[in-house]
């Protein structure tokens, strides 16, 4: 029984690490696209590495906040109508 629990914990940890890695990769890709799309040669960024890191961090925080905000909302599945409507 303990082996099953240990396997479940290890799987959950592994899945969380994979989720975190995907989330980080998505934030980095978004930051890269924003920088390339919106910063031109006439925009000056003194420390691009710090700017990029701050942008990635802000994107990750915004996504986490958005997910947290959605958890408390009443969300209907796409194929379900609100009560009282047919």
Secondary structure, DSSP 8 states (H G I E B T S, - for coil): -HHHHHHHHHHHHHHHHHHHHHHHHHHHHHHHHHHHHH--TTS--S-HHHHHHHHHHHHHHHHHHHHHHHHTS----TT---TT--
